[in-house]
Every structure is written in structure tokens, then in C-alpha cells.
């Protein structure tokens, strides 16, 4: 099953009008491969700005979070219809920083995923284990539990991209080895096949995230179950373009 390679850039809570302008202008000017789907995720305040600046229509924009209601008395939250109205087509949900710092539960993330999909957004669903969970041999137990919450609420996964992001690899410079990441991706795909059927599972893109950079990206791209990357820190730097081109 050919799956379109996907590279997402998660800017997290970083950026200013000037720095985002520079990143977008560099992306506009780059000769990007036509067979890679690129999605950038600036802070919500800058979604409209990024959309205004983007001249390459193949680069899409993602929000970093959404609330599972369309509107109402939810001070400080942003909704999927608002994100769409601003021109973004994707939302990142379940990022480990939201799971661990904001204490979002699997169920809440699943609720947000269902609501975002119902409102026409694609969802980049992040899953992954903490270091102590990995050391305790719990990687797949954790990933499967995080997936189960969404499987309970969502049957059609055609607009979900999974980002497997081992938490110990995020922002640490300690990426998983391509062999380890591939092995986990394969197990995740097998689990999805069990729960959603072979056909759906074979189409779901599973990205690797965790200290991907311009130097190591290529080593993951040859792995059969790694369908792209979710990139944090390096997406703010010129090397993001090298990462997008890493399969060339
Ligand atoms: C992320 O925040 O999704 C991420 C993978 O970060 P980094 O690439 O900086 O490890």
C-alpha cells in the first residue's frame, strides 16, 4: 500500500510574526518534492498569518490543539470550526506535552479527535510512552491504550495520521534508532489491523517524532512502516527543508 509521505512541523509555543514570516518565506522559496505532504503548525495566534504568507498551496497548516465543542462559554479554548475558518486543515491532538503538562486524558483526547474529524479537520494523533514505561517494557501497552480510547469513538480513520513520539525522544536530541522505531510502528500497524481491519490499517500513515533533524531524517525514511515525521525543534530551522527532502 503506497502511503504519501508526510512531514509535519510543530512549532510549539515558539515564534513571532517575524520568525514565522521567515520560515514560511523559506518554505515558499524551496523546491520541495511533490510527493511529500507538508503541514506546519504555528501557535494558534499565527495560523492566519501563516496562511496569508504561504504561496505554495501544497503546504497545509495545523493547529496545535482544539476543544471538543464548536463554540460557547469555554474561555481560552479554540474550536475546530474556528480553526477551519482560519484556513487550517489539520490539528495536532494528544501531544505528550499536553498529556503530561496539561494532564489531558486519553478519553478527552479521543473526544477532541472525534469532534475535530466531525468538523472536517484532519487529525495528527500523537501517542507514545514515557521513559519509565519503555524501561518497564510497556511501550505497546501504552500506545495501544492511547489508541483504544480513540478507536472506541472513531471508526473511520481515513483523516487521522498517527505520530508515534516516544516521550523520552522529544526535544532531547536522543532519537529512537530507525530499527526500534520501525519495530514499534509495525506493532502499532498490526494492532490497528486487529481493531480496524487490514485495509484501513494499511492506509494509515504512522509518523515518527522525537529529535528528528536534518542529519538523521534519511535513516528513518527507508523503514517500511515509517510514513513521515512530526518534527518539533528542527521545524523552526532551515534544516526543516532538508528533512522534507530527506527521501531524495
Ligand atoms: C514534537 O514536539 O512533536 C517533537 C517531535 O519535538 P522534537 O522534534 O523537538 O523532538
py3Dmol code that shows the C-alpha trace and the ligand (Angstrom):
import py3Dmol

protein = """\
ATOM      1  CA  UNK A   1       0.000   0.000   0.000  1.00  0.00           C
ATOM      2  CA  UNK A   2       1.587   3.288  -1.091  1.00  0.00           C
ATOM      3  CA  UNK A   3       1.147   5.913   1.581  1.00  0.00           C
ATOM      4  CA  UNK A   4       2.002   9.550   0.842  1.00  0.00           C
ATOM      5  CA  UNK A   5       4.992  10.608   2.926  1.00  0.00           C
ATOM      6  CA  UNK A   6       4.010  13.264   5.467  1.00  0.00           C
ATOM      7  CA  UNK A   7       6.223  15.795   7.231  1.00  0.00           C
ATOM      8  CA  UNK A   8       4.698  17.909   9.972  1.00  0.00           C
ATOM      9  CA  UNK A   9       6.395  20.831  11.693  1.00  0.00           C
ATOM     10  CA  UNK A  10       5.231  21.500  15.233  1.00  0.00           C
ATOM     11  CA  UNK A  11       6.431  24.975  16.211  1.00  0.00           C
ATOM     12  CA  UNK A  12       5.013  24.504  19.734  1.00  0.00           C
ATOM     13  CA  UNK A  13       4.786  27.815  21.685  1.00  0.00           C
ATOM     14  CA  UNK A  14       7.555  29.396  19.627  1.00  0.00           C
ATOM     15  CA  UNK A  15       7.550  32.179  17.130  1.00  0.00           C
ATOM     16  CA  UNK A  16       6.777  35.765  16.370  1.00  0.00           C
ATOM     17  CA  UNK A  17       5.337  37.448  13.295  1.00  0.00           C
ATOM     18  CA  UNK A  18       8.882  37.973  12.034  1.00  0.00           C
ATOM     19  CA  UNK A  19      10.227  34.479  12.676  1.00  0.00           C
ATOM     20  CA  UNK A  20       7.165  32.780  11.192  1.00  0.00           C
ATOM     21  CA  UNK A  21       7.397  35.036   8.143  1.00  0.00           C
ATOM     22  CA  UNK A  22      10.998  33.902   7.645  1.00  0.00           C
ATOM     23  CA  UNK A  23      10.127  30.187   7.967  1.00  0.00           C
ATOM     24  CA  UNK A  24       7.188  30.476   5.563  1.00  0.00           C
ATOM     25  CA  UNK A  25       9.152  32.524   3.045  1.00  0.00           C
ATOM     26  CA  UNK A  26      11.950  29.942   3.099  1.00  0.00           C
ATOM     27  CA  UNK A  27       9.391  27.171   2.519  1.00  0.00           C
ATOM     28  CA  UNK A  28       7.774  29.153  -0.299  1.00  0.00           C
ATOM     29  CA  UNK A  29      11.141  29.568  -1.987  1.00  0.00           C
ATOM     30  CA  UNK A  30      12.246  25.946  -1.567  1.00  0.00           C
ATOM     31  CA  UNK A  31      11.987  23.400  -4.314  1.00  0.00           C
ATOM     32  CA  UNK A  32      10.013  20.837  -2.328  1.00  0.00           C
ATOM     33  CA  UNK A  33       9.312  17.298  -3.534  1.00  0.00           C
ATOM     34  CA  UNK A  34       5.803  16.973  -4.934  1.00  0.00           C
ATOM     35  CA  UNK A  35       5.252  13.563  -3.328  1.00  0.00           C
ATOM     36  CA  UNK A  36       5.587  14.747   0.285  1.00  0.00           C
ATOM     37  CA  UNK A  37       2.675  16.237   2.206  1.00  0.00           C
ATOM     38  CA  UNK A  38       3.931  19.130   4.343  1.00  0.00           C
ATOM     39  CA  UNK A  39       1.973  20.592   7.245  1.00  0.00           C
ATOM     40  CA  UNK A  40       3.241  23.364   9.517  1.00  0.00           C
ATOM     41  CA  UNK A  41       1.769  24.051  12.908  1.00  0.00           C
ATOM     42  CA  UNK A  42       2.410  27.536  14.255  1.00  0.00           C
ATOM     43  CA  UNK A  43       0.882  28.734  17.528  1.00  0.00           C
ATOM     44  CA  UNK A  44      -2.846  29.382  17.033  1.00  0.00           C
ATOM     45  CA  UNK A  45      -2.371  33.163  17.063  1.00  0.00           C
ATOM     46  CA  UNK A  46      -0.240  32.884  13.923  1.00  0.00           C
ATOM     47  CA  UNK A  47      -2.369  30.495  11.846  1.00  0.00           C
ATOM     48  CA  UNK A  48      -3.962  33.352   9.894  1.00  0.00           C
ATOM     49  CA  UNK A  49      -0.566  34.962   9.430  1.00  0.00           C
ATOM     50  CA  UNK A  50       0.999  31.749   8.102  1.00  0.00           C
ATOM     51  CA  UNK A  51      -1.954  31.208   5.765  1.00  0.00           C
ATOM     52  CA  UNK A  52      -1.628  34.751   4.462  1.00  0.00           C
ATOM     53  CA  UNK A  53       2.081  34.274   3.727  1.00  0.00           C
ATOM     54  CA  UNK A  54       2.024  30.771   2.236  1.00  0.00           C
ATOM     55  CA  UNK A  55       2.196  30.826  -1.545  1.00  0.00           C
ATOM     56  CA  UNK A  56       2.805  27.101  -2.014  1.00  0.00           C
ATOM     57  CA  UNK A  57      -0.713  25.622  -1.942  1.00  0.00           C
ATOM     58  CA  UNK A  58       0.603  22.162  -1.174  1.00  0.00           C
ATOM     59  CA  UNK A  59       1.796  23.277   2.267  1.00  0.00           C
ATOM     60  CA  UNK A  60      -1.026  22.989   4.760  1.00  0.00           C
ATOM     61  CA  UNK A  61      -1.444  24.374   8.252  1.00  0.00           C
ATOM     62  CA  UNK A  62      -2.342  22.633  11.514  1.00  0.00           C
ATOM     63  CA  UNK A  63      -3.486  23.952  14.861  1.00  0.00           C
ATOM     64  CA  UNK A  64      -1.752  22.514  17.923  1.00  0.00           C
ATOM     65  CA  UNK A  65      -4.941  21.838  19.859  1.00  0.00           C
ATOM     66  CA  UNK A  66      -8.723  22.090  19.646  1.00  0.00           C
ATOM     67  CA  UNK A  67     -11.620  21.858  22.087  1.00  0.00           C
ATOM     68  CA  UNK A  68     -14.424  19.328  21.615  1.00  0.00           C
ATOM     69  CA  UNK A  69     -17.203  21.932  21.336  1.00  0.00           C
ATOM     70  CA  UNK A  70     -17.854  24.202  18.377  1.00  0.00           C
ATOM     71  CA  UNK A  71     -18.497  27.419  20.311  1.00  0.00           C
ATOM     72  CA  UNK A  72     -19.689  28.693  23.660  1.00  0.00           C
ATOM     73  CA  UNK A  73     -18.511  29.603  27.131  1.00  0.00           C
ATOM     74  CA  UNK A  74     -15.080  27.937  27.016  1.00  0.00           C
ATOM     75  CA  UNK A  75     -12.721  30.802  27.754  1.00  0.00           C
ATOM     76  CA  UNK A  76      -9.327  30.451  26.158  1.00  0.00           C
ATOM     77  CA  UNK A  77     -10.172  27.422  24.017  1.00  0.00           C
ATOM     78  CA  UNK A  78     -10.272  27.225  20.229  1.00  0.00           C
ATOM     79  CA  UNK A  79     -12.702  25.108  18.259  1.00  0.00           C
ATOM     80  CA  UNK A  80     -12.387  23.003  15.149  1.00  0.00           C
ATOM     81  CA  UNK A  81     -14.790  25.260  13.158  1.00  0.00           C
ATOM     82  CA  UNK A  82     -12.687  28.290  14.153  1.00  0.00           C
ATOM     83  CA  UNK A  83      -9.517  26.511  13.056  1.00  0.00           C
ATOM     84  CA  UNK A  84     -11.120  25.672   9.722  1.00  0.00           C
ATOM     85  CA  UNK A  85     -12.383  29.220   9.349  1.00  0.00           C
ATOM     86  CA  UNK A  86      -8.802  30.449   9.789  1.00  0.00           C
ATOM     87  CA  UNK A  87      -7.782  28.222   6.889  1.00  0.00           C
ATOM     88  CA  UNK A  88      -6.046  25.378   8.709  1.00  0.00           C
ATOM     89  CA  UNK A  89      -6.867  21.827   7.667  1.00  0.00           C
ATOM     90  CA  UNK A  90      -5.239  19.816  10.423  1.00  0.00           C
ATOM     91  CA  UNK A  91      -4.944  19.731  14.182  1.00  0.00           C
ATOM     92  CA  UNK A  92      -2.342  18.041  16.371  1.00  0.00           C
ATOM     93  CA  UNK A  93      -4.015  16.216  19.258  1.00  0.00           C
ATOM     94  CA  UNK A  94      -2.629  14.131  22.105  1.00  0.00           C
ATOM     95  CA  UNK A  95       0.843  15.649  22.041  1.00  0.00           C
ATOM     96  CA  UNK A  96       2.799  14.394  25.053  1.00  0.00           C
ATOM     97  CA  UNK A  97       3.277  17.953  26.292  1.00  0.00           C
ATOM     98  CA  UNK A  98      -0.492  18.257  26.571  1.00  0.00           C
ATOM     99  CA  UNK A  99      -0.851  14.787  28.052  1.00  0.00           C
ATOM    100  CA  UNK A 100       1.820  15.347  30.714  1.00  0.00           C
ATOM    101  CA  UNK A 101       1.795  19.103  31.429  1.00  0.00           C
ATOM    102  CA  UNK A 102      -1.891  19.929  30.855  1.00  0.00           C
ATOM    103  CA  UNK A 103      -2.932  16.447  32.128  1.00  0.00           C
ATOM    104  CA  UNK A 104      -5.176  15.639  29.186  1.00  0.00           C
ATOM    105  CA  UNK A 105      -6.597  12.136  29.479  1.00  0.00           C
ATOM    106  CA  UNK A 106      -6.864   9.505  26.746  1.00  0.00           C
ATOM    107  CA  UNK A 107     -10.657   9.942  26.800  1.00  0.00           C
ATOM    108  CA  UNK A 108     -10.523  13.724  26.438  1.00  0.00           C
ATOM    109  CA  UNK A 109      -8.094  13.404  23.536  1.00  0.00           C
ATOM    110  CA  UNK A 110     -10.421  10.874  21.921  1.00  0.00           C
ATOM    111  CA  UNK A 111     -13.369  13.243  22.367  1.00  0.00           C
ATOM    112  CA  UNK A 112     -11.371  16.045  20.773  1.00  0.00           C
ATOM    113  CA  UNK A 113     -10.312  13.765  17.924  1.00  0.00           C
ATOM    114  CA  UNK A 114     -13.897  12.753  17.153  1.00  0.00           C
ATOM    115  CA  UNK A 115     -15.068  16.371  17.257  1.00  0.00           C
ATOM    116  CA  UNK A 116     -12.239  17.645  15.039  1.00  0.00           C
ATOM    117  CA  UNK A 117     -12.931  14.924  12.462  1.00  0.00           C
ATOM    118  CA  UNK A 118     -16.682  15.613  12.516  1.00  0.00           C
ATOM    119  CA  UNK A 119     -15.853  19.227  11.753  1.00  0.00           C
ATOM    120  CA  UNK A 120     -13.688  18.432   8.771  1.00  0.00           C
ATOM    121  CA  UNK A 121     -10.174  18.667  10.185  1.00  0.00           C
ATOM    122  CA  UNK A 122      -7.504  16.044   9.689  1.00  0.00           C
ATOM    123  CA  UNK A 123      -6.005  14.903  12.982  1.00  0.00           C
ATOM    124  CA  UNK A 124      -2.342  14.256  13.730  1.00  0.00           C
ATOM    125  CA  UNK A 125      -2.828  11.969  16.726  1.00  0.00           C
ATOM    126  CA  UNK A 126       0.259  11.710  18.914  1.00  0.00           C
ATOM    127  CA  UNK A 127       0.916   8.635  21.001  1.00  0.00           C
ATOM    128  CA  UNK A 128       3.988   7.387  22.802  1.00  0.00           C
ATOM    129  CA  UNK A 129       5.469   6.123  26.032  1.00  0.00           C
ATOM    130  CA  UNK A 130       7.448   7.778  28.835  1.00  0.00           C
ATOM    131  CA  UNK A 131      10.998   6.615  29.542  1.00  0.00           C
ATOM    132  CA  UNK A 132       9.965   4.625  32.617  1.00  0.00           C
ATOM    133  CA  UNK A 133       7.227   2.944  30.609  1.00  0.00           C
ATOM    134  CA  UNK A 134       9.736   1.990  27.920  1.00  0.00           C
ATOM    135  CA  UNK A 135      12.174   0.713  30.559  1.00  0.00           C
ATOM    136  CA  UNK A 136       9.348  -1.331  32.050  1.00  0.00           C
ATOM    137  CA  UNK A 137       8.589  -2.938  28.685  1.00  0.00           C
ATOM    138  CA  UNK A 138       5.268  -1.084  28.478  1.00  0.00           C
ATOM    139  CA  UNK A 139       5.700   0.729  25.149  1.00  0.00           C
ATOM    140  CA  UNK A 140       2.990  -1.140  23.273  1.00  0.00           C
ATOM    141  CA  UNK A 141       0.662  -1.342  26.258  1.00  0.00           C
ATOM    142  CA  UNK A 142       0.749   2.460  26.480  1.00  0.00           C
ATOM    143  CA  UNK A 143       0.411   3.043  22.733  1.00  0.00           C
ATOM    144  CA  UNK A 144      -2.454   0.561  22.453  1.00  0.00           C
ATOM    145  CA  UNK A 145      -4.250   2.129  25.417  1.00  0.00           C
ATOM    146  CA  UNK A 146      -3.927   5.582  23.855  1.00  0.00           C
ATOM    147  CA  UNK A 147      -5.198   4.202  20.532  1.00  0.00           C
ATOM    148  CA  UNK A 148      -8.061   2.280  22.182  1.00  0.00           C
ATOM    149  CA  UNK A 149      -9.598   5.463  23.556  1.00  0.00           C
ATOM    150  CA  UNK A 150      -9.846   6.846  20.014  1.00  0.00           C
ATOM    151  CA  UNK A 151     -10.887   3.510  18.470  1.00  0.00           C
ATOM    152  CA  UNK A 152     -13.862   3.489  20.875  1.00  0.00           C
ATOM    153  CA  UNK A 153     -15.090   6.794  19.438  1.00  0.00           C
ATOM    154  CA  UNK A 154     -13.881   6.835  15.821  1.00  0.00           C
ATOM    155  CA  UNK A 155     -14.418   4.115  13.239  1.00  0.00           C
ATOM    156  CA  UNK A 156     -13.240   5.912  10.107  1.00  0.00           C
ATOM    157  CA  UNK A 157      -9.524   6.652  10.437  1.00  0.00           C
ATOM    158  CA  UNK A 158      -9.017   7.963   6.901  1.00  0.00           C
ATOM    159  CA  UNK A 159      -8.357  11.506   8.169  1.00  0.00           C
ATOM    160  CA  UNK A 160      -6.097  10.515  11.027  1.00  0.00           C
ATOM    161  CA  UNK A 161      -2.316  10.433  10.824  1.00  0.00           C
ATOM    162  CA  UNK A 162      -0.653   8.837  13.842  1.00  0.00           C
ATOM    163  CA  UNK A 163       2.559  10.318  15.207  1.00  0.00           C
ATOM    164  CA  UNK A 164       4.454   7.794  17.311  1.00  0.00           C
ATOM    165  CA  UNK A 165       6.517  10.012  19.582  1.00  0.00           C
ATOM    166  CA  UNK A 166       8.405   8.270  22.379  1.00  0.00           C
ATOM    167  CA  UNK A 167       8.335  10.948  25.061  1.00  0.00           C
ATOM    168  CA  UNK A 168      11.975  10.338  26.015  1.00  0.00           C
ATOM    169  CA  UNK A 169      12.988  11.297  22.476  1.00  0.00           C
ATOM    170  CA  UNK A 170      11.081  14.592  22.277  1.00  0.00           C
ATOM    171  CA  UNK A 171      13.318  17.622  22.467  1.00  0.00           C
ATOM    172  CA  UNK A 172      16.166  15.587  23.983  1.00  0.00           C
ATOM    173  CA  UNK A 173      18.380  15.044  20.965  1.00  0.00           C
ATOM    174  CA  UNK A 174      18.042  11.301  21.671  1.00  0.00           C
ATOM    175  CA  UNK A 175      16.082   9.979  18.709  1.00  0.00           C
ATOM    176  CA  UNK A 176      14.961   6.353  18.665  1.00  0.00           C
ATOM    177  CA  UNK A 177      17.019   4.192  16.342  1.00  0.00           C
ATOM    178  CA  UNK A 178      15.338   3.576  12.986  1.00  0.00           C
ATOM    179  CA  UNK A 179      15.236  -0.154  13.878  1.00  0.00           C
ATOM    180  CA  UNK A 180      13.454   0.481  17.190  1.00  0.00           C
ATOM    181  CA  UNK A 181      11.049   2.972  15.640  1.00  0.00           C
ATOM    182  CA  UNK A 182      10.266   0.635  12.729  1.00  0.00           C
ATOM    183  CA  UNK A 183       9.619  -2.256  15.118  1.00  0.00           C
ATOM    184  CA  UNK A 184       7.172  -0.166  17.157  1.00  0.00           C
ATOM    185  CA  UNK A 185       5.468   1.223  14.048  1.00  0.00           C
ATOM    186  CA  UNK A 186       4.978  -2.309  12.761  1.00  0.00           C
ATOM    187  CA  UNK A 187       3.384  -3.372  16.050  1.00  0.00           C
ATOM    188  CA  UNK A 188       1.137  -0.297  16.005  1.00  0.00           C
ATOM    189  CA  UNK A 189       0.030  -1.142  12.470  1.00  0.00           C
ATOM    190  CA  UNK A 190      -0.653  -4.748  13.474  1.00  0.00           C
ATOM    191  CA  UNK A 191      -2.753  -3.544  16.382  1.00  0.00           C
ATOM    192  CA  UNK A 192      -4.697  -1.186  14.129  1.00  0.00           C
ATOM    193  CA  UNK A 193      -5.289  -4.072  11.717  1.00  0.00           C
ATOM    194  CA  UNK A 194      -6.693  -6.159  14.561  1.00  0.00           C
ATOM    195  CA  UNK A 195      -9.023  -3.370  15.666  1.00  0.00           C
ATOM    196  CA  UNK A 196      -9.913  -1.605  12.412  1.00  0.00           C
ATOM    197  CA  UNK A 197      -9.204  -4.223   9.752  1.00  0.00           C
ATOM    198  CA  UNK A 198      -6.228  -4.813   7.475  1.00  0.00           C
ATOM    199  CA  UNK A 199      -7.426  -2.441   4.801  1.00  0.00           C
ATOM    200  CA  UNK A 200      -7.784   0.636   6.998  1.00  0.00           C
ATOM    201  CA  UNK A 201      -4.565  -0.170   8.858  1.00  0.00           C
ATOM    202  CA  UNK A 202      -2.587  -0.442   5.649  1.00  0.00           C
ATOM    203  CA  UNK A 203      -3.632   3.100   4.688  1.00  0.00           C
ATOM    204  CA  UNK A 204      -2.958   4.884   7.985  1.00  0.00           C
ATOM    205  CA  UNK A 205       0.207   6.925   7.992  1.00  0.00           C
ATOM    206  CA  UNK A 206       2.378   6.468  11.064  1.00  0.00           C
ATOM    207  CA  UNK A 207       4.913   9.248  11.557  1.00  0.00           C
ATOM    208  CA  UNK A 208       7.945   9.076  13.789  1.00  0.00           C
ATOM    209  CA  UNK A 209       8.533  12.044  16.090  1.00  0.00           C
ATOM    210  CA  UNK A 210      11.344  12.690  18.537  1.00  0.00           C
ATOM    211  CA  UNK A 211      14.541  14.620  17.785  1.00  0.00           C
ATOM    212  CA  UNK A 212      14.303  14.237  14.016  1.00  0.00           C
ATOM    213  CA  UNK A 213      16.795  16.558  12.356  1.00  0.00           C
ATOM    214  CA  UNK A 214      18.419  17.262   9.029  1.00  0.00           C
ATOM    215  CA  UNK A 215      21.083  14.651   9.680  1.00  0.00           C
ATOM    216  CA  UNK A 216      19.106  11.661  10.957  1.00  0.00           C
ATOM    217  CA  UNK A 217      15.886  12.024   8.913  1.00  0.00           C
ATOM    218  CA  UNK A 218      17.147   9.980   5.998  1.00  0.00           C
ATOM    219  CA  UNK A 219      17.834   6.968   8.197  1.00  0.00           C
ATOM    220  CA  UNK A 220      14.132   6.638   9.084  1.00  0.00           C
ATOM    221  CA  UNK A 221      12.779   7.132   5.611  1.00  0.00           C
ATOM    222  CA  UNK A 222      13.810   3.708   4.330  1.00  0.00           C
ATOM    223  CA  UNK A 223      11.771   1.942   7.049  1.00  0.00           C
ATOM    224  CA  UNK A 224       8.639   0.422   5.540  1.00  0.00           C
ATOM    225  CA  UNK A 225       6.254   1.445   8.328  1.00  0.00           C
ATOM    226  CA  UNK A 226       7.609   4.956   8.884  1.00  0.00           C
ATOM    227  CA  UNK A 227       5.492   7.220   6.707  1.00  0.00           C
ATOM    228  CA  UNK A 228       6.993  10.554   7.653  1.00  0.00           C
ATOM    229  CA  UNK A 229       7.933  12.643  10.671  1.00  0.00           C
ATOM    230  CA  UNK A 230       6.487  15.036  13.164  1.00  0.00           C
ATOM    231  CA  UNK A 231       9.292  17.493  13.799  1.00  0.00           C
ATOM    232  CA  UNK A 232       9.484  19.881  16.735  1.00  0.00           C
ATOM    233  CA  UNK A 233      12.644  21.926  17.287  1.00  0.00           C
ATOM    234  CA  UNK A 234      14.130  21.389  13.841  1.00  0.00           C
ATOM    235  CA  UNK A 235      10.953  22.643  12.142  1.00  0.00           C
ATOM    236  CA  UNK A 236      11.928  26.155  13.267  1.00  0.00           C
ATOM    237  CA  UNK A 237      15.270  25.942  11.494  1.00  0.00           C
ATOM    238  CA  UNK A 238      16.380  25.899   7.850  1.00  0.00           C
ATOM    239  CA  UNK A 239      17.092  22.161   8.229  1.00  0.00           C
ATOM    240  CA  UNK A 240      13.316  21.569   8.138  1.00  0.00           C
ATOM    241  CA  UNK A 241      13.661  21.823   4.364  1.00  0.00           C
ATOM    242  CA  UNK A 242      16.394  19.149   4.411  1.00  0.00           C
ATOM    243  CA  UNK A 243      14.045  16.928   6.429  1.00  0.00           C
ATOM    244  CA  UNK A 244      11.242  17.402   3.881  1.00  0.00           C
ATOM    245  CA  UNK A 245      13.713  16.492   1.149  1.00  0.00           C
ATOM    246  CA  UNK A 246      15.323  13.643   3.070  1.00  0.00           C
ATOM    247  CA  UNK A 247      13.986  10.910   0.811  1.00  0.00           C
ATOM    248  CA  UNK A 248      15.508  12.367  -2.350  1.00  0.00           C
TER     249      UNK A 248
END
"""
ligand_1 = """\
10
LIG
C 7.413 17.249 18.884
O 7.275 18.191 19.646
O 6.417 16.740 18.336
C 8.772 16.763 18.610
C 8.924 15.632 17.985
O 9.810 17.552 19.072
P 11.376 17.422 18.711
O 11.476 17.153 17.234
O 11.961 18.720 19.094
O 11.905 16.265 19.489
"""
view = py3Dmol.view(width=600, height=400)
view.addModel(protein, "pdb")
view.setStyle({"model": 0}, {"cartoon": {"style": "trace"}})
view.addModel(ligand_1, "xyz")
view.setStyle({"model": 1}, {"stick": {}})
view.zoomTo()
view.show()
